[in-house]
Amino acid sequence: MANFQVVVADPDSGAAHQREVDGQDANRFLGKSIGEDVDGDAVGLDGYTVEITGGSDNAGRPMRGDVNGPNLKDVLLEGGTGYNPKRDGERRRISVRGKEVSESVAQLNVSISERGDQSVDELYGEGDDEEDDE
């Protein structure tokens, strides 16, 4: 059964929220690719839509949007996701995971693409701590 750590980025506030997703909610992500939209109910955001922006597997190998399929592949990179060259023109063969979400993915990065009626803080139960401190 699939089990992901999902990092939900809120582009309006700049905040990121981490959620553990398993079972039926995790199955909503399986087979989707980077750039596709998923219903926000899967991460506790009723009425929202989130877009898959990336992820990584247990070994830390990143998903790349230009590699097809869910499997590992050795690609020659000049830069971008998975490799940061130290000199101009430097290239390196790096193992990366394809753009399709599979059970091998440990962390999934998503961004809010369409907003619902309630705020993210209300849905996640955050922001109420300030009132309790007074």
Contacts in CASP RR format, 6 or more apart in sequence:
PFRMAT RR
TARGET T0000
AUTHOR 0000-0000-0000
METHOD contacts of the structure
MODEL  1
MANFQVVVADPDSGAAHQREVDGQDANRFLGKSIGEDVDGDAVGLDGYTV
EITGGSDNAGRPMRGDVNGPNLKDVLLEGGTGYNPKRDGERRRISVRGKE
VSESVAQLNVSISERGDQSVDELYGEGDDEEDDE
1 22 0 8 1.000
1 23 0 8 1.000
1 26 0 8 1.000
1 103 0 8 1.000
2 22 0 8 1.000
2 23 0 8 1.000
2 26 0 8 1.000
2 27 0 8 1.000
2 29 0 8 1.000
2 30 0 8 1.000
2 103 0 8 1.000
3 20 0 8 1.000
3 21 0 8 1.000
3 22 0 8 1.000
3 23 0 8 1.000
3 26 0 8 1.000
4 20 0 8 1.000
4 21 0 8 1.000
4 22 0 8 1.000
4 26 0 8 1.000
4 29 0 8 1.000
4 105 0 8 1.000
4 106 0 8 1.000
4 107 0 8 1.000
4 108 0 8 1.000
5 18 0 8 1.000
5 19 0 8 1.000
5 20 0 8 1.000
5 21 0 8 1.000
5 106 0 8 1.000
5 107 0 8 1.000
5 108 0 8 1.000
6 18 0 8 1.000
6 19 0 8 1.000
6 20 0 8 1.000
6 21 0 8 1.000
6 43 0 8 1.000
6 107 0 8 1.000
6 108 0 8 1.000
6 109 0 8 1.000
6 110 0 8 1.000
7 16 0 8 1.000
7 17 0 8 1.000
7 18 0 8 1.000
7 107 0 8 1.000
7 108 0 8 1.000
7 109 0 8 1.000
7 110 0 8 1.000
8 16 0 8 1.000
8 17 0 8 1.000
8 18 0 8 1.000
8 19 0 8 1.000
8 43 0 8 1.000
8 45 0 8 1.000
8 50 0 8 1.000
8 110 0 8 1.000
8 111 0 8 1.000
8 112 0 8 1.000
8 120 0 8 1.000
9 15 0 8 1.000
9 16 0 8 1.000
9 53 0 8 1.000
9 109 0 8 1.000
9 110 0 8 1.000
9 111 0 8 1.000
9 112 0 8 1.000
10 16 0 8 1.000
10 17 0 8 1.000
10 112 0 8 1.000
10 120 0 8 1.000
11 111 0 8 1.000
11 112 0 8 1.000
12 112 0 8 1.000
13 120 0 8 1.000
15 120 0 8 1.000
17 120 0 8 1.000
17 124 0 8 1.000
17 126 0 8 1.000
19 43 0 8 1.000
19 44 0 8 1.000
21 29 0 8 1.000
21 42 0 8 1.000
21 43 0 8 1.000
21 108 0 8 1.000
25 41 0 8 1.000
25 42 0 8 1.000
25 43 0 8 1.000
26 42 0 8 1.000
28 38 0 8 1.000
28 39 0 8 1.000
28 42 0 8 1.000
29 38 0 8 1.000
29 42 0 8 1.000
29 52 0 8 1.000
29 101 0 8 1.000
29 108 0 8 1.000
30 101 0 8 1.000
30 102 0 8 1.000
30 103 0 8 1.000
31 70 0 8 1.000
31 100 0 8 1.000
31 101 0 8 1.000
31 102 0 8 1.000
32 38 0 8 1.000
32 52 0 8 1.000
32 100 0 8 1.000
32 101 0 8 1.000
33 52 0 8 1.000
33 65 0 8 1.000
33 69 0 8 1.000
33 99 0 8 1.000
33 100 0 8 1.000
33 101 0 8 1.000
34 52 0 8 1.000
34 53 0 8 1.000
34 54 0 8 1.000
34 63 0 8 1.000
34 64 0 8 1.000
34 65 0 8 1.000
34 99 0 8 1.000
35 51 0 8 1.000
35 52 0 8 1.000
35 53 0 8 1.000
36 51 0 8 1.000
36 52 0 8 1.000
37 49 0 8 1.000
37 50 0 8 1.000
37 51 0 8 1.000
37 52 0 8 1.000
37 113 0 8 1.000
37 114 0 8 1.000
38 49 0 8 1.000
38 50 0 8 1.000
38 51 0 8 1.000
38 52 0 8 1.000
38 110 0 8 1.000
39 47 0 8 1.000
39 49 0 8 1.000
39 50 0 8 1.000
40 46 0 8 1.000
40 47 0 8 1.000
40 48 0 8 1.000
40 49 0 8 1.000
40 50 0 8 1.000
41 47 0 8 1.000
42 50 0 8 1.000
43 50 0 8 1.000
43 110 0 8 1.000
44 123 0 8 1.000
44 124 0 8 1.000
45 112 0 8 1.000
45 116 0 8 1.000
45 120 0 8 1.000
45 123 0 8 1.000
46 116 0 8 1.000
46 118 0 8 1.000
46 123 0 8 1.000
47 116 0 8 1.000
47 117 0 8 1.000
48 112 0 8 1.000
48 114 0 8 1.000
48 115 0 8 1.000
48 116 0 8 1.000
48 120 0 8 1.000
49 112 0 8 1.000
49 113 0 8 1.000
49 114 0 8 1.000
50 110 0 8 1.000
50 111 0 8 1.000
50 112 0 8 1.000
50 113 0 8 1.000
51 110 0 8 1.000
51 111 0 8 1.000
51 112 0 8 1.000
51 113 0 8 1.000
52 101 0 8 1.000
52 108 0 8 1.000
52 109 0 8 1.000
52 110 0 8 1.000
53 109 0 8 1.000
53 110 0 8 1.000
53 111 0 8 1.000
54 62 0 8 1.000
54 63 0 8 1.000
54 65 0 8 1.000
54 108 0 8 1.000
54 109 0 8 1.000
55 62 0 8 1.000
55 63 0 8 1.000
55 97 0 8 1.000
55 105 0 8 1.000
55 107 0 8 1.000
55 108 0 8 1.000
55 109 0 8 1.000
56 62 0 8 1.000
56 63 0 8 1.000
56 97 0 8 1.000
56 105 0 8 1.000
56 106 0 8 1.000
56 107 0 8 1.000
57 97 0 8 1.000
57 104 0 8 1.000
57 105 0 8 1.000
57 106 0 8 1.000
58 104 0 8 1.000
58 106 0 8 1.000
60 106 0 8 1.000
61 72 0 8 1.000
61 95 0 8 1.000
61 96 0 8 1.000
61 97 0 8 1.000
62 81 0 8 1.000
62 82 0 8 1.000
62 96 0 8 1.000
62 97 0 8 1.000
63 81 0 8 1.000
63 96 0 8 1.000
63 97 0 8 1.000
63 98 0 8 1.000
63 99 0 8 1.000
63 101 0 8 1.000
63 105 0 8 1.000
64 75 0 8 1.000
64 81 0 8 1.000
64 82 0 8 1.000
64 96 0 8 1.000
64 97 0 8 1.000
64 98 0 8 1.000
64 99 0 8 1.000
65 81 0 8 1.000
65 98 0 8 1.000
65 99 0 8 1.000
66 99 0 8 1.000
67 73 0 8 1.000
67 75 0 8 1.000
67 96 0 8 1.000
67 97 0 8 1.000
67 98 0 8 1.000
67 99 0 8 1.000
68 98 0 8 1.000
68 99 0 8 1.000
68 100 0 8 1.000
69 98 0 8 1.000
69 99 0 8 1.000
69 100 0 8 1.000
70 97 0 8 1.000
70 98 0 8 1.000
70 100 0 8 1.000
70 101 0 8 1.000
70 102 0 8 1.000
70 104 0 8 1.000
71 97 0 8 1.000
71 98 0 8 1.000
71 102 0 8 1.000
72 95 0 8 1.000
72 96 0 8 1.000
72 97 0 8 1.000
72 98 0 8 1.000
73 95 0 8 1.000
73 96 0 8 1.000
73 97 0 8 1.000
73 98 0 8 1.000
74 93 0 8 1.000
74 94 0 8 1.000
74 95 0 8 1.000
75 93 0 8 1.000
75 94 0 8 1.000
75 96 0 8 1.000
76 91 0 8 1.000
76 92 0 8 1.000
76 93 0 8 1.000
77 83 0 8 1.000
77 91 0 8 1.000
77 92 0 8 1.000
77 93 0 8 1.000
77 94 0 8 1.000
77 96 0 8 1.000
78 85 0 8 1.000
78 89 0 8 1.000
78 90 0 8 1.000
78 91 0 8 1.000
79 85 0 8 1.000
81 96 0 8 1.000
82 94 0 8 1.000
82 96 0 8 1.000
83 92 0 8 1.000
83 94 0 8 1.000
85 91 0 8 1.000
85 92 0 8 1.000
97 104 0 8 1.000
97 105 0 8 1.000
101 108 0 8 1.000
112 120 0 8 1.000
121 127 0 8 1.000
END
